[in-house]
């Protein structure tokens, strides 16, 4: 499972909002400074966009000409002078720039399209230059600091086949809607097709591109109801009847179905020869391919092989036990639902094979509801994908009867998370390696462990387990099954990089509707207050894009070298200490005091941003110990970090959070919404010094290297100093 071939490089376009090049594209930038100035009565600072920090605020209809029934009956035309464009309010224009992630020749990073100049800007390395070919959006050229030119061409595109929802309100009945996203692009992949080196070498990559292949549908559900806190102080208690009849509970099910083309390398040509790739069909994803053979030759027509490798496969066949979600629009077969491709061996001609063995715990069908919070199999017979929210100990007050999922358990379970994981590699020599795993751990957010109940007492800093697996131990054996080496790993201060956010309460300070006419003929308002409560089957917070695809990061990892005949006796260890922090803009909340402040902001759901700190995963310190647990070497790295002030900004318009009538004599009202701006930015992080300290009998040798850079973070000077300290007692 999970074997991929990355022989070249790629650029992945991550679409935010709408596609930057699609039918809803937009190049207008909102004057958020002026909006903030009006909303704050002139007290807001300026330079929100240029400082790359983002903002959020409440705005009212009377100040910004916002339609009262937003968005259902809003104007259909744009007012060029409007501070808040209708296109942002109704959601029919793109106000969120897309992000492009690239990886090739050892370089990786992020770039964006500058809407003002129609040029591309690398946010992570100012020495990288990106440009498009002519007027097309199908080709990019990346130039590295060494002068290599990398050409990327569009090879894969994912489009929406269906983006719809069915909702049921206990006040108005059922309603089905379709999204503007149908037919729109959700992502693109540009593959490396040419490398032109600074030595005039040329490498060319050729691909086979499939027809669009339908993906499994993504299904999400939500429940919304209202917690009535009673009348607003301005309301006469004798006429207050509760506002729930005006704010009815509702349920919603959303379906997202996409199709994508796949691209597979079929040939690489270079000055000294050619590499050929052979692929064939697969059962678990009809229309996609699997790699069968790689051949290296001096030329494509040559009959002489320089090297060849064959790949053999089988399938994990999942069971069909338990509940699952069913999508009547899907064309996926039962075989595609239960089968998963499995690499069993890699063979070179005339040599024994590399053989791969896997954990034999059977996986469920792909549409099973027996999954944990992160999508891994957990073996629990969940009736639905909703979590049991009571196990999180949120301040929910008196719940509506729709929260009826107390039997569900979406916590991780070690045994089932390991289903299908690689456990052994056998080598042509007869030796082999065994791999052992355990659940990740973290203590920065409380997430229920599988055994926890709604009565479990959580203490600050307690350890939660889940979010996938980590390596626990690796054992190496000789051909005669004698153990030749083993090592285990211990992990300290794990952090969940993105908190789980299934439940939210947003405070509604005032909400009115007409209940009767007074004896004098005036309309009487019922002005209430309370919380809008939402339960979602999927976490409302998108995974961090600054965690290298990992759910959990660790402050330190220690590799223990074990004696061959013992699980406790060490013959040395290496402890690595890493930079490990969460993004900015995360507001974890569990009780009412926090929901009063952050609930509406969580509904606005602005993306998080990379913190202005040393880049995550950077090695800060390393300690090497001998078998006596004596420190033999220490390495200390220091870094400088700063926000790059060439960001771009996205904008989001949020939910209605207040509706207040002007008087009891007519129904004109003022409504309040949330609006926010968020930066898409890069952080410059580079090493300024590296100190290596070696501990020897009777002396200590310290070598320090210091690095200087120019304004482009190009190394301009490297200075090395060495100091020796003697212990007179030895």
C-alpha positions in Angstrom: 0.0 0.0 0.0 1.1 3.5 -0.7 4.0 2.7 -3.0 4.6 5.6 -5.5 7.1 6.5 -8.2 8.5 10.0 -8.0 11.3 9.9 -10.6 11.0 13.6 -11.7 9.1 16.3 -10.0 5.7 18.0 -9.9 3.8 21.2 -9.2 0.4 20.7 -7.5 -2.2 23.5 -7.7 -4.3 23.6 -4.6 -7.5 25.4 -5.4 -8.8 27.8 -2.7 -12.4 28.9 -3.2 -12.6 28.8 -7.0 -10.0 28.0 -9.6 -7.7 31.0 -10.3 -8.2 30.3 -14.0 -11.8 29.1 -14.1 -15.1 30.7 -15.0 -15.4 32.4 -11.6 -11.8 33.8 -11.6 -11.3 37.3 -10.2 -8.4 39.7 -10.0 -9.9 42.4 -7.7 -8.4 42.9 -4.3 -10.7 44.1 -1.5 -9.8 47.3 0.4 -9.9 45.6 3.8 -8.2 48.7 5.4 -11.2 50.9 4.6 -13.7 48.3 5.7 -11.9 47.9 9.0 -11.7 51.6 9.4 -15.5 52.0 9.0 -16.3 48.9 11.1 -14.1 50.1 14.0 -15.1 53.7 13.9 -11.7 54.8 12.7 -9.7 53.0 15.4 -8.3 50.1 13.3 -4.7 50.2 12.2 -3.9 50.3 8.4 -1.6 48.1 6.4 -3.5 44.8 7.0 -2.5 43.3 3.7 1.0 44.6 3.5 1.9 43.2 7.0 0.8 39.7 6.0 -1.0 39.1 9.3 -4.7 39.0 8.4 -7.8 40.2 10.3 -11.4 39.5 11.0 -14.3 41.7 12.1 -18.1 42.1 12.3 -19.8 44.3 9.8 -23.4 45.5 9.6 -25.8 46.0 6.7 -26.5 49.6 7.3 -22.8 50.5 7.1 -22.0 48.4 4.0 -25.3 48.1 2.1 -25.4 44.3 2.7 -28.8 42.7 1.6 -30.9 41.7 4.6 -31.5 38.1 3.3 -27.9 37.4 2.3 -27.2 35.4 0.3 -30.5 34.1 -1.1 -32.0 37.3 -2.4 -29.0 39.4 -2.9 -28.4 41.6 -6.0 -27.1 39.9 -9.1 -25.0 42.7 -10.4 -21.7 44.1 -9.2 -21.4 47.7 -7.9 -17.9 48.8 -8.8 -17.9 51.2 -5.9 -19.0 48.7 -3.3 -16.4 48.1 -0.6 -17.7 44.6 -0.1 -18.4 43.2 -3.6 -21.6 41.2 -4.1 -19.5 38.4 -5.6 -17.8 37.9 -2.3 -21.1 37.9 -0.4 -23.0 35.5 -2.7 -20.0 33.4 -3.5 -20.0 33.6 -7.3 -16.5 35.1 -7.6 -13.1 33.9 -6.5 -11.5 35.9 -3.7 -9.0 33.3 -2.5 -5.7 32.9 -4.4 -4.7 29.3 -5.1 -1.4 27.8 -3.8 1.1 25.9 -5.9 3.4 23.3 -4.2 6.5 22.3 -6.2 9.1 19.5 -5.6 12.0 18.7 -8.0 15.8 18.3 -8.0 15.9 18.6 -4.2 14.0 21.9 -4.2 10.5 22.2 -2.7 8.3 25.1 -1.7 5.3 27.2 -2.4 4.4 29.8 -5.0 1.3 31.9 -5.8 -0.1 33.9 -8.6 0.1 37.7 -7.9 -3.3 38.9 -9.1 -2.1 42.5 -9.5 0.7 41.6 -11.9 -0.2 38.2 -13.3 3.2 37.0 -12.3 4.2 34.1 -10.1 6.0 34.6 -6.8 7.9 32.0 -4.7 7.0 32.5 -1.1 9.5 30.1 0.3 12.7 30.9 -1.6 13.3 34.2 -3.3 16.1 32.6 -5.3 13.6 30.4 -7.2 12.1 32.0 -10.3 8.8 30.9 -11.8 7.2 31.9 -15.1 4.5 30.6 -17.4 5.0 29.8 -21.0 3.5 32.5 -23.2 -0.2 33.1 -22.4 -0.9 29.5 -21.4 -1.6 28.2 -17.9 -0.6 24.7 -18.9 3.2 25.1 -18.6 5.6 26.5 -16.1 9.4 27.0 -16.0 11.2 27.0 -12.7 14.8 28.4 -12.7 17.0 27.2 -9.8 19.7 29.3 -8.2 22.3 27.2 -10.1 20.7 28.1 -13.4 18.9 24.8 -14.1 15.7 25.3 -16.0 12.8 22.9 -15.2 9.8 22.7 -17.4 6.5 21.4 -16.1 3.4 20.6 -18.2 -0.2 20.0 -17.1 -0.8 16.3 -16.9 -3.5 15.7 -14.3 -6.7 17.6 -13.6 -9.4 16.9 -11.0 -12.9 18.3 -11.7 -16.2 18.2 -9.8 -18.8 15.9 -11.1 -21.2 16.5 -8.3 -21.2 19.0 -5.4 -24.7 19.0 -3.9 -26.4 18.9 -0.5 -29.8 17.8 0.8 -31.0 19.6 3.9 -34.0 19.2 6.1 -35.3 22.0 8.4 -37.8 21.2 11.1 -39.4 24.5 10.2 -39.5 24.5 6.4 -38.9 20.9 5.3 -36.5 19.5 2.7 -34.3 21.4 0.3 -31.8 20.2 -2.3 -29.1 22.4 -3.8 -26.3 22.1 -6.3 -23.1 24.0 -6.0 -21.5 26.3 -8.6 -18.4 24.0 -8.3 -19.9 21.4 -10.7 -17.6 21.2 -13.7 -15.0 23.3 -12.0 -11.4 22.3 -11.3 -10.4 21.3 -7.7 -6.7 20.6 -8.4 -4.1 20.3 -11.1 -0.8 18.5 -11.3 1.9 19.7 -13.6 4.6 17.1 -14.2 8.3 17.7 -14.9 8.9 17.2 -18.7 12.3 18.8 -19.3 15.5 19.6 -17.4 18.0 21.9 -19.0 21.1 22.0 -16.8 23.6 24.7 -16.6 26.0 22.3 -18.4 23.7 22.1 -21.4 22.5 18.6 -20.5 18.9 17.8 -21.4 16.7 15.3 -19.7 13.2 14.7 -21.0 10.2 12.9 -19.3 7.3 11.3 -21.2 4.0 10.4 -19.7 0.9 8.3 -20.5 -2.2 10.2 -19.4 -5.5 8.3 -18.7 -9.0 9.4 -19.4 -10.8 10.9 -16.3 -11.3 8.3 -13.6 -14.2 8.8 -11.2 -13.2 8.9 -7.5 -15.2 7.7 -4.6 -17.6 10.3 -3.3 -16.9 12.3 -0.2 -19.9 12.5 2.1 -20.2 14.9 5.0 -23.1 15.5 7.3 -24.0 18.3 9.7 -26.6 19.0 12.4 -27.5 22.5 13.4 -29.8 23.6 16.3 -30.1 26.5 18.6 -29.5 26.9 22.4 -32.0 29.5 23.7 -30.5 31.6 26.5 -33.8 33.5 27.0 -34.9 37.0 26.1 -32.5 39.9 25.5 -32.6 42.4 28.4 -34.5 44.8 26.2 -37.4 42.4 25.9 -40.4 42.2 28.2 -40.3 38.8 29.9 -44.0 38.6 29.7 -44.1 38.5 25.9 -41.0 36.4 25.3 -41.8 33.1 23.6 -38.4 31.8 22.7 -36.8 32.3 19.3 -36.5 28.6 18.4 -39.6 28.8 16.1 -37.7 31.3 14.0 -34.4 29.4 14.1 -35.4 25.8 13.4 -33.0 22.8 13.8 -31.8 21.3 10.6 -29.7 18.5 9.2 -27.7 18.4 6.0 -25.9 15.8 3.9 -23.3 17.0 1.3 -21.9 15.0 -1.5 -18.7 15.7 -3.4 -17.8 13.6 -6.4 -14.8 14.2 -8.6 -13.0 12.7 -11.6 -9.3 12.9 -12.3 -6.9 12.0 -15.0 -3.7 10.1 -13.9 -0.3 10.4 -15.6 2.4 7.7 -15.6 6.0 7.9 -16.7 6.6 5.8 -19.8 10.0 7.1 -20.8 13.0 9.2 -19.6 15.6 10.2 -22.2 19.0 11.7 -21.3 22.4 12.1 -23.0 23.7 8.6 -22.1 20.5 6.5 -22.5 16.9 5.9 -21.8 14.7 4.6 -19.0 11.5 2.8 -20.1 8.4 2.2 -17.9 5.7 -0.4 -18.5 2.3 -0.1 -16.8 -0.9 -2.1 -16.9 -4.5 -1.9 -15.6 -5.5 -2.5 -12.0 -8.6 -3.9 -10.4 -9.0 -1.6 -7.4 -9.2 1.7 -9.5 -10.5 1.0 -13.0 -8.9 3.3 -15.5 -5.8 3.8 -13.4 -2.5 1.9 -13.9 0.2 0.0 -11.9 3.9 0.0 -12.7 5.1 -3.4 -14.0 8.6 -2.9 -15.2 11.5 -0.5 -15.4 14.2 -0.9 -18.0 17.5 1.0 -18.5 19.1 1.0 -22.0 21.7 2.9 -23.9 19.0 3.7 -26.5 15.3 2.9 -27.0 16.1 0.6 -29.9 18.9 -1.3 -28.2 18.2 -4.9 -27.3 20.8 -4.9 -24.5 19.5 -4.2 -21.0 21.8 -2.2 -18.7 19.4 -2.8 -15.8 15.8 -4.0 -15.3 13.4 -4.3 -12.4 10.0 -6.2 -12.4 7.2 -5.4 -9.9 4.7 -8.0 -8.8 1.4 -7.4 -7.1 -1.6 -8.8 -5.3 -4.6 -7.2 -3.6 -5.7 -6.6 -0.1 -9.3 -7.8 -0.2 -11.5 -5.9 2.4 -14.4 -7.4 4.3 -17.9 -6.1 4.0 -18.9 -6.1 7.6 -20.4 -3.1 9.4 -22.1 0.1 8.3 -21.0 2.1 5.3 -22.2 5.2 3.4 -24.0 4.6 0.1 -23.9 7.0 -2.9 -26.5 6.2 -5.6 -24.6 8.4 -8.1 -21.3 6.5 -7.8 -20.3 4.1 -10.6 -17.7 2.3 -8.6 -17.9 -1.5 -8.6 -17.9 -3.7 -5.6 -14.4 -4.9 -6.5 -13.1 -1.3 -6.5 -14.8 -0.9 -3.1 -13.1 -3.9 -1.4 -9.7 -4.3 -3.3 -6.5 -2.4 -2.6 -3.3 -2.8 -4.6 -0.4 -4.6 -2.8 3.2 -4.7 -3.9 4.5 -8.2 -3.2 8.0 -8.3 -4.8 10.6 -6.4 -6.8 12.9 -8.6 -8.9 16.0 -8.0 -11.0 16.6 -10.6 -13.8 18.7 -13.6 -12.6 18.5 -12.6 -8.9 16.2 -13.5 -6.0 13.5 -11.0 -5.3 12.9 -8.4 -2.6 9.7 -9.7 -1.0 7.3 -7.6 1.0 5.0 -8.9 3.7 2.2 -7.0 5.4 0.0 -7.0 8.5 -2.8 -9.5 7.8 -5.6 -7.7 9.7 -8.3 -7.3 7.0 -9.4 -3.8 6.0 -13.0 -2.9 5.5 -14.6 -1.7 2.3 -13.5 1.8 1.3 -16.9 3.3 2.2 -16.9 1.9 5.7 -17.9 4.1 8.7 -15.5 2.1 10.9 -12.8 4.8 10.8 -11.1 7.0 13.3 -11.0 10.8 13.3 -8.2 10.8 10.7 -9.7 8.2 8.3 -7.8 5.1 9.5 -9.6 1.9 10.1 -10.6 1.5 13.8 -12.8 -1.7 13.8 -15.7 0.0 15.6 -19.2 -0.6 14.2 -20.2 3.1 14.0 -23.7 3.7 12.8 -22.6 6.9 11.1 -19.6 9.1 10.6 -20.6 11.5 13.4 -18.4 11.4 16.4 -19.7 10.9 19.9 -19.2 14.5 20.9 -19.9 14.0 24.6 -16.5 12.2 24.9 -14.8 15.5 24.1 -16.3 17.1 27.2 -17.5 20.2 25.3 -19.8 22.6 27.1 -22.9 21.6 25.1 -25.5 22.4 27.8 -28.9 20.7 27.2 -28.4 19.0 23.8 -31.1 18.7 21.2 -32.3 15.1 20.6 -30.5 15.1 17.3 -27.2 14.4 19.1 -27.9 10.7 19.2 -24.6 9.2 18.4 -23.3 8.1 21.8 -22.6 4.6 20.6 -20.2 5.8 18.0 -16.5 5.7 18.7 -14.1 7.2 16.2 -10.9 7.0 18.4 -7.9 5.2 17.0 -7.2 1.5 17.9 -3.7 0.2 17.5 -4.6 -3.2 16.2 -6.8 -1.9 13.4 -4.7 1.1 12.4 -1.9 -1.4 11.6 -4.1 -3.3 9.1 -2.2 -3.7 5.9 1.0 -2.0 7.1 4.4 -3.2 5.9 5.9 -5.6 8.5 8.8 -7.4 6.7 11.2 -7.0 3.8 13.2 -10.1 2.7 16.3 -9.4 0.7 18.0 -11.4 -2.2 20.8 -12.3 0.3 18.3 -14.2 2.5 18.4 -11.6 5.2 15.4 -9.6 6.2 14.1 -6.7 8.2 11.1 -6.5 10.5 9.2 -3.3 11.3 7.1 -2.6 14.4 4.7 0.3 14.9 2.7 2.1 17.5 0.1 4.9 17.5 1.3 8.5 17.5 0.9 10.4 20.7 0.4 14.1 21.5 -0.6 16.2 24.5 -1.3 19.7 23.2 -5.0 18.9 22.5 -7.4 16.6 24.2 -8.7 13.9 21.9 -10.5 10.9 23.4 -8.6 7.6 23.5 -10.7 4.5 22.5 -11.3 3.4 26.1 -12.4 6.9 27.3 -16.0 7.6 28.0 -18.1 10.7 28.7 -17.2 10.2 32.4 -13.4 10.1 31.8 -11.7 13.0 33.6 -9.2 14.8 31.4 -6.3 16.6 32.9 -4.2 19.3 31.2 -1.3 17.7 29.3 -2.6 14.2 29.3 -1.5 12.1 26.4 -3.8 11.2 23.6 -3.1 8.5 21.0 -4.0 8.3 17.3 -3.5 10.2 14.0 -1.7 7.3 12.4 1.4 5.2 13.2 5.0 5.8 14.0 8.0 3.4 13.9 8.5 1.7 17.3 11.3 -0.8 16.5 13.4 -2.2 13.5 15.1 -5.6 13.6 17.6 -6.8 11.0 18.3 -10.6 10.6 20.9 -12.6 8.7 20.0 -15.4 6.2 20.2 -18.0 9.1 17.6 -16.0 11.2 20.2 -14.7 13.6 19.6 -11.1 14.7 22.4 -8.8 13.6 21.1 -5.5 14.8 18.0 -3.8 16.3 17.0 -0.3 17.3 13.9 1.2 18.9 12.6 4.7 18.9 11.1 6.9 21.7 9.3 10.1 21.1 8.9 13.2 23.3 6.3 16.0 23.4 4.2 15.1 20.4 1.9 17.8 19.0 -1.2 17.3 16.9 -0.6 19.8 14.1 -4.2 20.5 13.5 -6.9 20.2 16.2 -10.1 18.3 15.6 -13.1 20.6 15.4 -16.3 18.6 15.0 -18.5 20.8 17.2 -19.0 24.6 17.3 -21.2 27.1 19.1 -21.4 30.6 17.7 -23.0 33.2 20.0 -26.0 35.1 18.6 -26.4 38.3 20.8 -29.7 39.3 19.2 -32.2 37.7 16.9 -35.8 38.9 16.3 -38.9 37.9 14.5 -42.5 39.2 14.6 -44.9 37.3 16.9 -48.1 39.5 17.0 -49.6 43.0 16.7 -50.1 45.0 19.8 -53.5 46.5 20.8 -52.3 49.8 19.2 -51.5 47.9 16.0 -47.8 47.9 16.4 -45.7 44.9 15.6 -44.2 43.3 18.6 -40.8 41.7 18.3 -39.5 38.6 20.1 -35.9 39.5 20.6 -33.9 36.5 21.7 -30.2 35.5 22.2 -28.3 32.2 22.4 -26.0 29.9 20.5 -26.1 28.4 17.1 -24.7 24.9 17.6 -23.3 22.7 14.8 -22.1 19.1 14.8 -20.2 17.9 11.8 -19.1 14.4 10.7 -15.8 15.8 9.3 -13.5 18.1 11.2 -14.2 21.7 10.2 -10.5 22.7 10.3 -8.5 21.9 7.2 -5.1 20.1 7.9 -2.1 22.3 8.2 -0.2 22.9 5.0 3.0 23.5 7.0 3.4 20.1 8.6 4.8 18.3 5.6 1.7 16.1 5.4 2.1 14.8 9.0 -0.7 14.8 11.5 1.7 14.8 14.5 5.2 16.4 15.0 7.6 15.7 17.8 10.0 17.9 19.7 12.5 15.1 20.0 13.1 11.6 18.8 15.6 9.2 20.3 17.1 6.3 18.4 18.2 3.5 20.8 20.8 1.0 19.5 20.0 -2.2 21.3 22.1 -5.2 22.1 21.1 -8.1 19.8 20.0 -10.3 22.7 18.1 -7.7 24.8 15.2 -5.3 24.5 16.5 -3.1 27.3 20.3 -3.0 27.1 21.5 -0.2 24.8 24.9 0.1 23.1 24.4 3.7 22.2 21.7 6.3 21.4 21.1 9.4 19.3 18.7 12.1 20.4 17.5 14.6 17.8 15.6 17.8 18.9 13.4 19.5 16.3 11.5 22.7 15.8 7.9 21.7 16.3 5.1 24.3 16.5 1.5 24.7 15.5 0.2 27.3 12.9 -1.1 30.7 13.9 -4.8 31.3 13.9 -5.9 28.2 15.7 -8.6 28.7 18.4 -9.3 25.4 20.2 -12.4 25.9 22.4 -14.3 23.7 24.8 -16.5 25.9 27.0 -18.9 28.8 26.7 -16.4 31.6 27.7 -14.3 30.7 24.7 -17.2 30.2 22.4 -18.5 33.7 23.1 -15.2 35.0 21.8 -14.2 32.5 19.0 -17.4 30.7 17.9 -18.3 33.1 15.1 -14.7 33.2 14.0 -14.6 29.4 13.7 -17.7 29.6 11.5 -15.9 32.1 9.3 -13.1 29.4 9.2 -10.1 31.4 8.0 -7.2 29.2 7.0 -4.3 29.0 9.5 -0.9 30.6 8.6 2.6 29.5 9.1 4.1 30.9 12.3 7.1 33.3 12.1 9.4 30.8 13.6 12.2 28.4 12.6 10.7 26.1 9.9 9.1 23.0 11.3 11.3 19.9 11.3 14.5 21.9 11.5 17.2 20.1 13.5 17.9 22.2 16.6 20.1 19.9 18.6 21.6 16.4 18.4 23.1 14.3 21.3 25.2 11.2 20.7 25.8 8.7 23.6 27.9 5.6 24.0 26.9 2.3 25.5 27.7 3.7 29.0 25.2 6.5 28.4 28.0 9.0 28.3 27.6 12.0 26.0 30.2 11.9 23.2 29.0 14.6 20.9 26.6 17.5 20.8 25.5 19.6 17.9 23.6 22.9 18.3 22.1 24.6 15.3 20.7 28.2 15.4 18.4 29.8 12.8 17.0 33.2 11.9 13.4 33.5 10.7 11.2 36.3 9.5 7.9 36.8 7.6 8.5 37.5 3.9 6.4 40.6 3.2 5.5 39.6 -0.3 2.4 37.6 0.6 -0.9 37.5 -1.1 -4.2 37.7 0.7 -7.5 35.8 0.5 -10.9 37.0 1.7 -13.9 35.2 3.2 -17.5 36.4 4.0 -19.1 34.7 6.9 -22.4 33.7 8.4 -25.1 36.0 9.7 -24.7 36.4 13.4 -27.2 39.1 14.4 -30.5 40.5 13.2 -32.0 43.5 15.0 -35.1 45.5 14.1 -35.0 49.3 14.2 -38.3 49.6 16.0 -41.6 47.8 16.7 -43.4 49.8 14.1 -41.8 48.3 11.0 -39.8 45.3 10.0 -36.6 46.9 8.6 -33.7 45.3 10.3 -29.9 45.5 10.6 -27.9 42.3 10.1 -24.4 41.6 11.1 -21.9 39.3 9.3 -18.3 38.2 9.7 -15.6 39.1 7.2 -12.0 38.2 7.2 -8.7 38.5 5.3 -5.9 35.9 5.6 -2.4 35.9 4.3 -0.8 33.2 2.2 2.8 33.9 3.1 6.2 32.3 3.4 8.7 32.3 6.2 12.4 32.8 5.6 14.3 30.4 7.9 18.0 29.8 7.5 20.9 28.5 9.6 23.1 31.1 11.2 25.5 28.9 13.1 26.3 25.3 13.8 28.4 24.2 16.9 29.8 20.7 17.2 31.1 19.8 20.6 33.1 16.5 21.0 33.7 15.0 24.4 37.0 13.1 24.7 39.0 11.8 27.7 40.6 14.8 29.3 39.4 17.4 26.7 36.5 18.9 24.9 36.7 20.2 21.3 34.2 22.8 20.2 33.9 23.8 16.5 31.6 26.6 15.6 30.6 27.5 12.0 28.9 30.9 11.5 27.0 31.8 8.3 26.3 35.2 6.7 23.8 35.9 3.9 22.8 38.7 1.6 19.3 40.1 1.2 18.3 37.1 -1.0 19.5 34.6 1.7 22.4 33.6 -0.4 25.4 32.4 1.6 28.1 35.1 1.4 30.5 34.1 4.2 31.3 31.0 6.3 33.5 31.4 9.4 34.9 28.5 11.4 36.5 28.7 14.9 37.8 25.8 17.0 38.3 25.7 20.7 39.9 23.0 22.9 39.2 22.7 26.6 41.4 20.5 28.9 40.4 18.8 32.1 43.4 19.0 34.4 42.1 16.2 36.6 42.4 13.7 33.7 
